[in-house]
């Protein structure tokens, strides 16, 4: 049985699209975002990144995963932690 990565739209794609050399450029993730928007395993991809990254700050996250930039994933993590706090 194939894993979620085998069903990802990005398989075989150019890594530079998802891991740009200049991630701070305003359009660095534009193509990756469009590819991810069409992907049937975007949620699985995000969950894998969230699991691997844990509570790391955005500076320690890299690349587009699950349709989200490092900053967007860090923001989601902070929001989830805040929601867990009574």
C-alpha positions as semicolon CSV with decimal commas, in nm:
position;residue;x (nm);y (nm);z (nm)
1;X;0,000;0,000;0,000
2;X;0,137;0,339;-0,099
3;X;0,191;0,605;0,164
4;X;0,054;0,957;0,152
5;X;0,380;1,089;0,005
6;X;0,337;0,869;-0,299
7;X;0,004;1,041;-0,368
8;X;0,138;1,395;-0,326
9;X;0,115;1,624;-0,628
10;X;0,470;1,747;-0,565
11;X;0,632;1,405;-0,611
12;X;0,898;1,437;-0,877
13;X;0,869;1,815;-0,878
14;X;1,150;2,064;-0,852
15;X;1,256;2,089;-0,483
16;X;1,347;2,458;-0,524
17;X;0,975;2,534;-0,562
18;X;0,905;2,405;-0,211
19;X;1,238;2,493;-0,051
20;X;1,335;2,828;-0,207
21;X;1,687;2,963;-0,164
22;X;1,541;3,305;-0,076
23;X;1,234;3,222;0,137
24;X;1,187;3,585;0,244
25;X;1,117;3,696;-0,115
26;X;0,749;3,801;-0,139
27;X;0,668;3,545;-0,410
28;X;0,903;3,269;-0,293
29;X;0,622;3,022;-0,226
30;X;0,368;3,129;-0,491
31;X;0,415;2,828;-0,721
32;X;0,435;2,585;-0,430
33;X;0,112;2,724;-0,285
34;X;-0,064;2,666;-0,618
35;X;0,067;2,308;-0,638
36;X;-0,034;2,235;-0,280
37;X;-0,382;2,374;-0,338
38;X;-0,442;2,086;-0,583
39;X;-0,297;1,815;-0,359
40;X;-0,520;1,542;-0,214
41;X;-0,281;1,477;0,078
42;X;-0,226;1,834;0,195
43;X;-0,358;1,757;0,545
44;X;-0,130;1,456;0,584
45;X;0,166;1,665;0,468
46;X;0,086;1,941;0,719
47;X;0,048;1,686;0,999
48;X;0,385;1,531;0,917
49;X;0,552;1,872;0,925
50;X;0,378;1,968;1,250
51;X;0,488;1,643;1,409
52;X;0,848;1,683;1,297
53;X;0,873;2,052;1,385
54;X;0,697;2,044;1,719
55;X;0,722;2,378;1,893
56;X;1,013;2,514;1,693
57;X;1,009;2,883;1,608
58;X;0,952;2,987;1,246
59;X;1,327;3,047;1,209
60;X;1,384;2,674;1,256
61;X;1,120;2,563;1,005
62;X;1,188;2,542;0,635
63;X;0,997;2,490;0,315
64;X;0,636;2,465;0,209
65;X;0,453;2,176;0,376
66;X;0,082;2,114;0,362
67;X;0,033;2,435;0,168
68;X;0,178;2,648;0,448
69;X;0,498;2,848;0,477
70;X;0,721;2,815;0,784
71;X;0,568;3,129;0,935
72;X;0,214;3,006;0,875
73;X;0,290;2,670;1,037
74;X;0,450;2,841;1,337
75;X;0,145;3,065;1,370
76;X;-0,088;2,764;1,365
77;X;0,122;2,594;1,630
78;X;0,106;2,903;1,855
79;X;-0,269;2,929;1,807
80;X;-0,318;2,561;1,893
81;X;-0,104;2,597;2,207
82;X;-0,299;2,905;2,311
83;X;-0,630;2,721;2,259
84;X;-0,506;2,439;2,485
85;X;-0,429;2,680;2,769
86;X;-0,721;2,713;3,013
